[in-house]
Every structure is written in structure tokens, then in C-alpha cells.
Amino acid sequence: MPVFESSDVRSLSLFKGGLVLLALSASAALGCASSPPPAAPAPQKAATAADYFPLDLGWKWAYELNREGQHMLAVYSVLERVAEGAVVQAGDQRISYAVNQEGIAIIDATGRDFIIKNPVVRGATWDVFAGTATIAAVDKKVSLPSGDYANCVVVETLRHDPTRLSRTTFAPGVGPVSVEVQVETQGRFVTTMHADLRGTTKPGQDPLASSN
């Protein structure tokens, strides 16, 4: 995150008591045993913003950062986690995030800007400071040196004064895996910053173990 969010089980009760005996009697008369139909799988819970950006204490992300031709390693780590959000250390800077039912937002001098918002569906849009954010994709596949990521969500944020476009790719259960920033220059967009995930540390792991 370089800075730039069944089955109806009640029906089973009908087989209790007398109805069970009735069913068994019918089966015995036919000379065969009957078994209840298999239960339908429970519906999957819809993914939320928090599923695409885990901010539990112990998470770290290392990015290979290219900014205007300069290459560097940028490390971000969750410094504090509370019910209302989290604080992430980025070098000598601290980034505050709000985490709630609406999604995940960066808190700064301009207020709260949602970086990923619920519901996480393609085409969803919301207002941000000096612009608009849009979920451009929900099933993107990304291959990076740190691994292959499927079912990624891509959030594109277009801001004005000056006009610039940021594109952040979130992998489920991992967080931002790729970030690109483009600035409009003489009628065309030029990439000024690009970051790819190099490795992560999950809570309980050795520091940036997967970066090796």
C-alpha cells in the first residue's frame, strides 16, 4: 500500500418423532432403506474490503519501488491495530487507516479517503478527495516475482488538479500486490511510480520470510 480500504436445516426437524417411525416403516415394507437427500452446500459469504487488505498486527509488506527511474525497497508494517482501524509504519511515516463496514479508508488532513469500499463488485464507484474511485476488475490474475495471485480486485482512482490516475491491485488474503501512479502530461498519462510486492510477513512468521 504505497501511499498515493442452503439448505433449510429446519426441515430436518420434520424427521423427528413419529415421522421417523413412519419413514422407517415404509422403508421396511419396500425391503430397502432410504437415506435423506444430501444437504445443499451453504452459500459462500460475499468478500469484503477487509478480505483484500488484512491489517492485523504482525503483517508486513515489502515492495520493489520504481519512482521516476529510481529503484528502492519500501517496507510497510502494521504498527497498531484497534477496533476502528490500524496504523501502518512506512519508513519514518505513519499511515492511519479506518476499518469499518463501509470499507477501508486512509485518514489524513483531507479527511477519509476509501481505498477499497464495500460492496466489492465490478463497476462500484465512490467519491474521493478531488476525484472518483472505481472497482475496475474483481477477477484479475497477476504474476509477480513474489507469486501468482488470482481473483484480484483492481481499484482505479482518478484525481484532478493535477490530473493523475492510480491503479491498485488487491489480492485476497494478501493486500496490495501492485500499485501504479500515472500523471497527465501534455494530454497523455505518464507512469511516475510503480510498485510490485516482493514479499510479505504474516502474523507469526519470520520477518519477510517469503521475500527470500
C-alpha positions as CSV (number, residue, x, y, z in Angstrom):
1,M,0.0,0.0,0.0
2,P,2.4,2.6,-1.0
3,V,0.6,5.9,-0.4
4,F,-0.6,7.6,-3.5
5,E,-10.0,0.2,2.0
6,S,-28.5,-23.6,1.9
7,S,-30.1,-25.8,3.0
8,D,-33.1,-25.3,5.2
9,V,-32.0,-27.2,8.4
10,R,-35.4,-26.6,9.9
11,S,-36.8,-29.2,7.5
12,L,-34.6,-31.9,9.2
13,S,-36.7,-31.4,12.4
14,L,-39.7,-33.0,10.4
15,F,-37.9,-36.3,10.6
16,K,-38.0,-36.4,14.4
17,G,-40.5,-38.4,16.4
18,G,-43.4,-40.1,14.6
19,L,-42.3,-39.1,11.1
20,V,-39.1,-41.0,11.6
21,L,-41.0,-44.1,12.6
22,L,-43.3,-43.7,9.6
23,A,-40.4,-43.4,7.2
24,L,-38.7,-46.5,8.7
25,S,-41.9,-48.5,8.4
26,A,-42.3,-47.5,4.8
27,S,-38.7,-48.5,4.0
28,A,-39.1,-51.9,5.7
29,A,-42.2,-52.6,3.7
30,L,-40.4,-51.9,0.5
31,G,-37.5,-54.0,1.6
32,C,-34.9,-51.2,1.1
33,A,-33.5,-48.4,3.2
34,S,-33.9,-44.8,2.2
35,S,-31.4,-42.1,3.0
36,P,-32.1,-38.3,3.4
37,P,-31.1,-36.2,0.4
38,P,-27.6,-34.6,0.7
39,A,-27.6,-31.2,2.2
40,A,-27.0,-28.4,-0.2
41,P,-23.7,-26.5,0.3
42,A,-24.0,-23.4,2.4
43,P,-23.8,-20.2,0.4
44,Q,-20.4,-18.5,0.4
45,K,-20.0,-15.3,2.3
46,A,-19.5,-12.3,0.0
47,A,-16.0,-10.9,0.1
48,T,-15.5,-7.6,1.8
49,A,-12.8,-4.9,1.7
50,A,-11.1,-6.4,4.8
51,D,-10.7,-9.7,2.9
52,Y,-8.5,-7.9,0.4
53,F,-6.4,-5.9,2.8
54,P,-5.6,-7.7,6.1
55,L,-4.5,-5.2,8.7
56,D,-3.9,-7.4,11.7
57,L,-0.9,-6.7,13.9
58,G,2.2,-8.6,12.5
59,W,1.6,-8.0,8.8
60,K,4.4,-6.6,6.7
61,W,4.7,-5.9,3.0
62,A,7.9,-5.2,1.1
63,Y,7.7,-3.6,-2.3
64,E,10.1,-3.1,-5.2
65,L,9.5,0.5,-5.9
66,N,10.4,2.4,-9.1
67,R,9.8,6.1,-8.8
68,E,10.8,8.2,-11.8
69,G,13.7,5.9,-12.6
70,Q,14.9,5.4,-9.0
71,H,14.6,1.9,-7.6
72,M,14.2,1.2,-3.9
73,L,12.8,-1.2,-1.4
74,A,9.8,0.1,0.6
75,V,8.6,-1.8,3.7
76,Y,5.2,-1.3,5.4
77,S,4.2,-2.9,8.6
78,V,1.1,-2.8,10.8
79,L,2.2,-0.9,14.0
80,E,-1.1,-0.8,15.8
81,R,-4.5,-2.4,15.4
82,V,-7.6,-1.3,17.1
83,A,-11.3,-1.9,16.5
84,E,-11.8,1.2,14.5
85,G,-8.7,0.8,12.3
86,A,-4.9,0.4,12.1
87,V,-1.7,2.4,11.9
88,V,0.9,1.3,9.4
89,Q,4.6,2.3,9.6
90,A,6.1,3.3,6.2
91,G,9.7,4.4,6.8
92,D,9.5,7.4,9.1
93,Q,5.9,8.0,8.2
94,R,2.8,6.6,9.9
95,I,-0.4,6.0,7.9
96,S,-3.7,5.8,9.7
97,Y,-6.5,3.6,8.3
98,A,-10.2,3.4,9.2
99,V,-11.6,-0.1,9.0
100,N,-15.4,-0.4,9.2
101,Q,-18.5,-1.8,7.5
102,E,-18.1,0.6,4.6
103,G,-14.6,-0.5,3.8
104,I,-11.0,0.7,4.4
105,A,-10.0,4.3,4.2
106,I,-6.9,6.4,4.6
107,I,-7.2,9.1,7.2
108,D,-5.2,12.3,6.5
109,A,-5.5,16.0,6.5
110,T,-8.2,15.9,3.8
111,G,-10.4,13.6,5.8
112,R,-11.1,9.9,5.0
113,D,-10.5,8.5,1.5
114,F,-11.7,5.0,0.9
115,I,-9.1,3.0,-0.9
116,I,-11.4,0.0,-1.2
117,K,-15.1,0.0,-0.4
118,N,-18.0,-2.3,0.1
119,P,-19.7,-3.9,-1.7
120,V,-16.7,-5.2,-3.7
121,V,-18.3,-5.5,-7.1
122,R,-17.1,-4.6,-10.5
123,G,-18.2,-1.1,-11.5
124,A,-18.8,0.2,-8.0
125,T,-17.7,3.8,-7.6
126,W,-17.3,6.3,-4.8
127,D,-16.1,9.8,-4.3
128,V,-12.5,10.6,-3.0
129,F,-10.7,13.8,-2.4
130,A,-10.6,15.7,-5.8
131,G,-11.8,12.7,-7.7
132,T,-13.6,9.3,-8.0
133,A,-12.6,5.7,-7.4
134,T,-13.9,2.8,-9.3
135,I,-13.6,-1.0,-9.0
136,A,-12.4,-1.9,-12.5
137,A,-12.0,-5.6,-12.0
138,V,-12.7,-8.3,-9.5
139,D,-11.1,-11.4,-11.1
140,K,-7.7,-10.2,-12.3
141,K,-4.8,-12.6,-12.3
142,V,-1.3,-11.2,-11.5
143,S,2.1,-12.9,-11.8
144,L,4.9,-11.3,-9.8
145,P,8.3,-12.5,-8.5
146,S,6.5,-12.9,-5.1
147,G,4.0,-15.3,-6.6
148,D,0.8,-15.8,-8.7
149,Y,-2.3,-14.1,-7.4
150,A,-5.9,-14.9,-8.6
151,N,-9.3,-13.2,-8.1
152,C,-7.6,-9.8,-7.5
153,V,-9.6,-6.6,-7.2
154,V,-8.3,-3.6,-9.2
155,V,-9.3,-0.1,-7.9
156,E,-8.6,2.8,-10.2
157,T,-8.7,6.3,-8.7
158,L,-8.8,9.4,-10.9
159,R,-8.0,12.8,-9.3
160,H,-7.7,16.3,-10.6
161,D,-5.6,19.4,-10.1
162,P,-3.3,17.9,-11.3
163,T,-4.9,15.0,-13.2
164,R,-3.4,11.7,-12.1
165,L,-4.6,8.1,-12.1
166,S,-3.6,5.5,-9.5
167,R,-4.3,1.8,-10.1
168,T,-4.0,-0.6,-7.0
169,T,-4.4,-4.3,-7.3
170,F,-5.5,-6.1,-4.1
171,A,-5.0,-9.9,-3.8
172,P,-7.4,-11.7,-1.4
173,G,-5.8,-12.5,1.9
174,V,-2.7,-10.6,1.0
175,G,-3.3,-6.9,0.4
176,P,-2.0,-4.6,-2.3
177,V,0.3,-6.5,-4.6
178,S,0.8,-3.9,-7.3
179,V,0.4,-0.1,-7.4
180,E,0.8,2.2,-10.4
181,V,0.6,6.0,-10.5
182,Q,0.2,7.9,-13.7
183,V,0.2,11.7,-14.2
184,E,-1.3,13.5,-17.2
185,T,1.4,15.4,-19.1
186,Q,0.6,17.2,-22.4
187,G,-2.6,15.2,-22.9
188,R,-1.2,11.8,-22.1
189,F,-0.7,9.8,-19.0
190,V,2.9,9.0,-17.9
191,T,3.8,6.5,-15.3
192,T,5.7,8.2,-12.4
193,M,5.6,5.4,-9.9
194,H,5.2,1.6,-10.0
195,A,5.5,-0.8,-7.1
196,D,5.3,-4.6,-7.0
197,L,5.1,-6.8,-4.0
198,R,8.3,-8.5,-3.2
199,G,7.4,-10.4,-0.1
200,T,5.1,-10.5,3.0
201,T,5.3,-11.3,6.6
202,K,2.1,-12.7,8.1
203,P,1.4,-12.7,11.8
204,G,3.6,-15.3,13.5
205,Q,6.1,-15.6,10.6
206,D,9.7,-14.7,10.4
207,P,10.2,-11.2,9.0
208,L,9.6,-11.0,5.3
209,A,10.2,-14.8,5.0
210,S,8.5,-15.1,1.6
211,S,10.7,-12.3,0.2
212,N,13.6,-14.8,0.1
